[in-house]
Amino acid sequence: MSKENVCFERLKNGIVTENPTFVQMLGMCPTLAVTTSAINGVGMGLTTMVILTLSNFMISILRKLIPDKVRIPAYIVVIASFVTVVQFVLQAYLPELNKALGLYIPLIVVNCIILGRAEAYASKNKPLPSIMDGLGMGFGFTIGLTVMGSIREILGAGSIFGYEFLEKLNNFINENASQGVKDFMESQGLFEPIGIFVFAPGAFIVLAFVVAFINHRNIKKAAKTGDKAKLLEIHDCASCELECAKRTEPMKKTSPGMQSLNDELDKLEKTVEEMKDLEKKGASAMADSAASKAESEVKQA
Amino acid sequence: MNIFIIMVSASLVSNVILSQFLGICPFLGVSKKVSTAAGMGGAVIFVMTISSAVTSVVYYYVLLPLSLDYLNTIVFILVIAALVQFVEMFLKKVVPSLYKALGVYLPLITTNCAVLGIAIKNVQDGLNILESVINGMFSAVGFAIAIIIMAGIREKLENNDQIPESFKGAPIVLLTAGLMSIAFMGLQGLIR
């Protein structure tokens, strides 16, 4: 692939193919927490994008200097430094956004999208594609947050990007509509904003419906082609380190702690599968197997 | 601030997960079984209590005297990461039984945003060291309460085949979390 192609492909990959919110479901904390309005979503998304791009660039430059064993702490230091810088820039130039996002700006450090991209892409590729990767992923994340923020703002406050369309609409109807419509409006009322959507529960509920919608589309698409539908899964964020390491270089790079964890998980999965099998086979089969086991034991003895 | 108010407020009223959205990932990812959820909850209580103590000591006795308090994000994340590693080694050597119960979950906690979030919040709210420890501990208790309730509900959900295909998996869990969050909003009347 030529240079332009790689860069374009990276952008598309971040925004569509591997969209962090809608496909990978990463970075759920900010997705739920700061999307009380569309503008906050955009602000958080762009802040994350800037940090992601800068850290990808820096890590890509340093990728040959960072020893393999301490790479995760090294990435965290790089990311945390950029977060601190960006936090001060926001405090100085966009104090309102800084106030609205509050605690969630320093928490960008532990946003697994950033560490994940550092581990999966920037640590293995040249600076330019890494920058484009950061831009693509960041923009994809921004889109996700903006969609969430817009839905919550429309439903919860009756406005979008601060534009109070609901009030304007009501005024418009009151001024221009015929008597019949006005009577209807008085008895029924137009859509009332549902306050709960800008509070904490609304975040969970809106995200649930967004994910269900995506699942629905995937199922429909899969039914057409006859494949098995791919349902969205929640990653355990902390394991995204694992996830990335697994995807790229199976088991090689994981630290011993992580590896034991992986083993543990595998074991658990296996036992669950075995249990399911047993349940399917039913009691009779179990009795059979027990009988055969006993027989073999007798033989061994 | 009154210690008792901090306890109630941290664990119930402003629950880390259901009203502050910190630590959503383990909440959704490790809540399939009550036993694992309880293990995770225990590990978080353990780490969060220690990390709250250590970070606030570092803040008040190292960063403030050197007027380096603007570096708190970097310092805290490094302190927490090192601390988790250290706790893991310590438990392995000294209290193997506890390590057996919590060890698997410890590496998961380094990137748990609740731990860093509470450490930063302690400092931002100007809590002193004792208050920080109490706040950290009871925030973690709130985490444990929420994740265990969630795991209990999810175990029941497993057997439910009435869920529409597209709501299976993540969406139904998120909806459940939404309902739990509404229930916890009711507790806001406890303080004020």
Interface residues (C-beta under 8 A of the other chain):
Chain A: M25 M28 C29 L32 A33 P73 I76 V77 A80 S81 V83 T84 Q87 F88 L103 P106 L107 V109 V110 N111 C112 L115 I196 F199 A200 P201 G202 A203 F204 I205 L207 A208 F209 V211 A212 F213 N215 H216 I219 A229 L231 L232 E233 I234 H235 D236 C237 A238 S239 C240 E241 S255 G257 M258 S260 L261 E264
Chain B: L18 S19 Q20 F21 L22 G23 I24 C25 P26 L28 G29 V30 Y70 L71 N72 T73 I74 I77 L78 A81 E88 G103 V104 L106 P107 L108 I109 T110 T111 N112 C113 L116 G117 I120 K121 Q124 P164 E165 S166 F167 K168 G169 A170 P171 I172 V173 L174 L175 A177 G178 L179 S181 I182 M185
